[in-house]
Amino acid sequence: MRTLSISLLLLVACNGGGDPGDTDASTGTSTASTSTADASTSTTASSDTVGTSGDEPVTDTAAPTTSTTSTTDPVDPTTTTTGTTDDSTTGEPARPPGIHYVGRHDDSDPSAIRMSWSGVGAVVRFDGTDLHVSLDDNGRWFTVVVDGAVQPPLNTQPGAQTYPLATGLAPGEHTVELYRRTEGSFGVTTVLGFDITGELLSPPPVTRRIQVIGDSISCGYGNEGISPCSFSAETENHWLTYGAVAARAVGAELHTVAWSGKGMVNNYGDDVFEPMPQIYDRTIAGDGGTAWDHARWQPDVVVINLGTNDFSTDKDPAENVFVPAYVAFLTHLRDVYPDAFILPVAPLLWGDEATMVAGYLQSAVDQRHQAGDMDVAFADINAQANGWGCDGHPSVATHEAMGQNLVTALGEHLGW
């Protein structure tokens, strides 16, 4: 037995399987004591009742490393080529060992991966017993999943810290997932590296992809609170949102682009500063200087859940303002995702207003159909409230029901 250090410069970032959209995997060099960086660079780029407040590359910084214990020499990643052999279980092209980053992230500095949107994280598959992560973060919450079992949540502390994700596992293959629960308005999470006792393996394949665009409901604002309660980061759990519930049910990877208080035209409280279409293309939620390269990750379906905040107060946008804005956003989504099915869903409203806004969304869909884009449809996935979270937001149980309704809609329109 011998312990070796091998560099983790294999950024299988955001992409899955062997799909044509998998364009950002990079390669690294494995040595006994040193590492060299040769990773890909990024092109960089919501409340229904309440709102919340809202990359420069680092040089000369050591790359993240993993310590490995193996009975054989680790495979030199530079000799693992791009998929001329098939994965024995999926039939897809083999992928090189690497960390799979989920969600939009800035990997221009491979030793400090920056991310912030709800649900961002990483998937690590390895043959060994222990996994730790080093993060530069502050007071945010994460869901940890080990071999499919959800673990107690991780709450980060200020500054660069190392946290155990899985220790004392039985020797063998394991998959550990780490997902941020709290939304982008809480700031940036920086992944500094992973420590593995064992051998890094290729990440699991990704065969389906869902993107959810929304406001606080899509973030999971207050869903773990019990009304009456005031919102805090601890009560927001993206893992238990309708989008995450549906994605797990259909075996899809989820990217969420959502911010509490945001609308299509008006934000909560008649605020019009940077509604969702103006921040949608960012890599880092709160950083307008980071532009996401949509070619890096192409969804199969885009779910849009916006409008609750637009119609949350007395100054509702007129139909001739809201509908054209919605159509323009649908057009932009089609430009960046030419093959995706786009599914606007009814926002959380009540009575005559809910009926009126549903008509607005159907009108927007009809206009896209008239333009020749038939891969757009309207759906209502709202569910009867089963308890309330903080500040009038859906509870975990209500999210579960909404998630099941979304699964039904996906089955209807995509055959999933």
N, C-alpha and C positions, 0 to 999 in steps of 0.2 A: 504494500500500500504506500502511496506517496501523495503528498499534497502539492498541488500546482496552482499557480495563479494564471487565469486566462482572461483576456480583455473582453468586455461585453460591448463591443462596438458593432453589434448586429442589430440595427434598429429596424425591426420588422414593424414599422410604425404604421398604425391605423389600418393596415391592409391584411386581408385574409386570403387563404387558399391560393390558387394559382390564377385568379381572375385577371383580366387585362388591366384592371385598375391598380394592380399591385406594382407600384412604381417606385417606392421609396425605401426598399430594403437595401442596406449597405453592408459592407464586409469589414472584418477586422482581422488583426494578426494575433495569434496566440503564442506566448512565450512563457518561460518559467518565472520571470520576475519583472518584465517590463511590458508596457502596452503602447501602441501607436494609434492615433486617431485617423480614421479614414471613413467617416460616416457621412451620410447624405445630409444636405442642407435643406431647410424649409424655405419656400418662397414667401413666407409669412404674410400672413394676415394676422318681473312678470307677476304681478299680484292681481287677483280679481277684486280684492278689497283693500289691499295695502301695498305700498311701495317700499323698496329698500334702497340705500345708497350704493350707490355703487362702490424689439429684443436684440437687446444688444448682445451679440455673441461674447462669451467669456473666453479669453485666450490663456494659454499656458496653465491650464487646469488639468489635473490628472483625470483620465477617463475612469468611469466606474469599473470595478473589478469584481470577480467572483473567485472565491477560494473553492477548489474542487478536490474531492477525494475519489480516486478511481483506481481500479486494478489494471487498467490499460491506459496508454497515453491518450490524452484528449485529442479529438480530431482537429487539425488545423483548419479554422473556419475559411481560410483563403482557398482551401482545396475542396470545399463543399460548394459545388456549382449549382446553377440556378434551376434545377428541376428537370434533369433529363431522366430521372427515375420517378416512379409513382409511389405515393404514400400507400402502404400496404393495406390500410383500413379504409381510406377514402377514395383511392384511385386518382387523387389529384397529384400534381407535381410536388415532389418533396421540397420542403422549405429548409433553409439552413437554420442552425440553432440561433436563437435570438429572443429578445424581449419584445412582446407584441404590445404596443401602446394603443389604447382605446380612446377615441375622441380626438378632437383637434388639439395639437400640441406643437410647440416650437422646439425642433431638434437641431437648430443651427449650431448649438454647442452640445455635442453628444454627451458631455459630462454633466450637463445641467438641463434636463428636459423640462420645459415650462408648460404648464397647462392650467386651465381654470374653469371651463364650463362644467355644468352638472354631469356627473357620471363618468368623467374622464378617469383614466387609470391605466393599469397594465395587467397583462396575463403572462405568467412565467410557468413554463413546463420544465421539469428537471428530474433527473434520476439521483436521488439522495435523501437526506433526512432533515435539512434545515434551510430556512430562507429568511433573510433580514432585508429591509429596505432602508436606505438613507434618504431622508427628505429634508428640505428646507421649507418649513411651513409654520403656521401659527394658528392653533385653535380651531382647525377644521376637523371634520369627521369623515371617516372612511369605512366602507363595508369591506370585510376580508372574507374570502371564500376559499376553503381548502378542500380540494377534491369534491367539489359540489356542495359542501356543507358550510353554511354561513357561521362565522365565528363572532365573538364579541367585537363591537366596533373599535376602531382605532381613533383616538383623539390626539392630534399632534400638539406638540409644544413649540415655543418660539425657537427659531434658529435651526441650524443643521443638526439633526438627530438621527440615530439609527434605531429602528423599531423591529422587533421580532414579528414575523408574519406566520411562520410555522416552524416549530421546533420539536425534536424528538419523534419525527415521523418514522414509520417502518421503512427500512431501506427499499427503494424501488421508485417507480415513476409517480410523480405527483404534479398536479396543476394548482397553482395559487393565483387568485384574482384579487385585485385591489381597485376599488372604485370610490371616487369622491362622492360624498353625499351632499355637501353644501355647494351652493351656486356660485357663479362667477363674480358676483358683486362682493364676495368676501375676500377676493384677492387671488394671488397666484400660488400654486403648488409647484415646487421644483424638485424633480427626482434626480438625486445625485448618484444613485447606483443601487445594485442589489448584491448581496452576499449569499452565495449558495454553497452549502456543504454537499457536494455532489457534482453532477455534470449537467450543464445546460443543454436542453433539447430543443427541437423545433417547436414552435407554438402550435396550438390546435388550429385546424382549418376554420375559416370563416366562409360560410356558403350563402348566408342571407344578411342583408344590411337594412336597417331602418334608421331614418333620421326623424326626430321630433323637434318641431319649432314651436315655442310657446312662451308662456308667462309663468307666474308663480305656481300654478297648478301643475305644469309640466316639470317644474323644479322639485315639487314635493313640499312646498312651503307649509310648515306647521302640521304636516300629516301625522306625525307621531305625538303631537300634543292632544290633549283632551279638553275640549271647550268647557268653560272659558279659560283661555290661556293666552299669554303673550308670546309672540314668535321669538325663537332663539335658534342659533345654528344647530343646537342639539335636537330640536324638534323637526328639522328638515331632513328627509331621507329619500334621496332620489332612487335608491334601490327598490323602494316600495311604491313608486309612482305607476300610474297606468301604463306609461310607455315601457318601463322596465319589465313590468308584469307581462305585457303582451310580447315583448321581444324574447323573454325566456320561454314563453309558451310556444313560440314558433321557431325557436332555435336561431334567432338573429342577433347580430351585433348591433348595439344601439349607440347612436351619437345624438345627444340632446343639445340643442342651442336654445336656451331659455333664460329669461331674466325676469324677476318679480317686478310687477308694475308695468311691463311693456305692452304696447298695443300695436295695431297696424298703422293707425294714424295718431290717435291720442293715447298717452300713457295714463295711468291712474291719477285721479285728481286734476284732470284737465291739463296735465303737463304734456308738452309736445316736443320736449328735447329728446332727440335720438330714439324714436320708436324702433321697434325690432328691425324693420327693413334696413335702417341705417347702421345697425351694429352687426347684422347677420353675417357678414363676410369676414369677421375678425377671427384670427387664431386664438388670441387671448381676449376674454370677454371685455375687460376694462381698458384695453389698449388699442386705440384707434389706429396705431401705426403698424399693426400686425395683420397682414392680409392672408387669409387661408387660400391655399391652392386646392380648389375643388377636385382637380384631376387625381389627387392623392387618394381619395375615397369616394366612390360613387355608390349611393344608396339604391336599393331596389324600390323603396317607397319612401316618400317624404310626407309626414303627417304634420299639418299646420293647425295649431290650437290657439288662435288669437282672436280678439274681439271683446273678451270680457271687460278689459280695462277701458277700451274705446267707449263702451256704453255703461260705464260704472257711475257716472255722475250726470248732472243736468245738461252739460254741453256736449251732447252726442254728435258725432259727425253725421252730416247729411248723406243720403244714399249716393248723391253725385260726387261726394268726396271719398267715402269709404270704399265703394265698389271699384272705382278706377285705381285706387291705391292697391287694393287686393289683386286686381288683374295684373298690375305692373309687377307685383311681387311674384305672382305665379309665372309670369313671363320670364323674370330673372331666374327663377328656379329651373325652368325648362332650358334656359340657355346654359346653365352650369351642370345640369343633370339631364342630358338629352334622352336617356333611356329609363328614367325613374317613373313610377306611378306616383301621382301627386294627390293627396287625400286631405283636403280641407275638412275640418270637423267643427261641429257646432260648439261655440264657446258656452261657458256656464252662465246662463241668463234665465230669466223666468217670464212666464206669461206672454203677453202680447209682444214684448220686446224680443223674447227668444224667437218667436215666430217671424218677426220682422227681420231680424239679423240672419236667420236661416235663409230667408228669401234673398237677402243681399249676397250670401255666399253662393247660393244656387245661380244667381245672376252672373257672378264672376266666373263660375264654372262654365255656364252656357257660353259666355263670351270666348273662353278658351276653346271650347268645342267649335264655335264658329270660325275661329282662327286655324282650325285643323288639328288641334291638339286634343285627341280623344282620351288620352291617358290621365284624365283628371276627373275626380268625382267628389261629391259631397256626402258626408256621413254624420250622423248624430250618435256619438258614443257615450253621451251623458247617462248617468245611472241615478236611481233614487238614492237620496242621501242615507247613509247608514252611519250615523254619528258625524260629528264635526271635529276638525282639528282646530288649530289656532286661527283667530281672526276670520272665521267664516269660511275656512278652506276645507276641501274634502279630506275625510279621514282615510286611514290606511284601508279600511274595509270598503269605502267608496271607490278609492283608486283601484282596488282589486276588481270590483264590478265593472268599472270603466275599461280596465285592461281586457277583461273578457269580451266586452262589447267591441273593442278594437280588434281583437283576434277574429271575431265574427266578420267584421268589415274586411279584414285582410283576406280571409277565406273567400269572401264574395268577389273581391276585385282581383286578387292575385292567385287564388287557388291554393293558398297556404293552409 
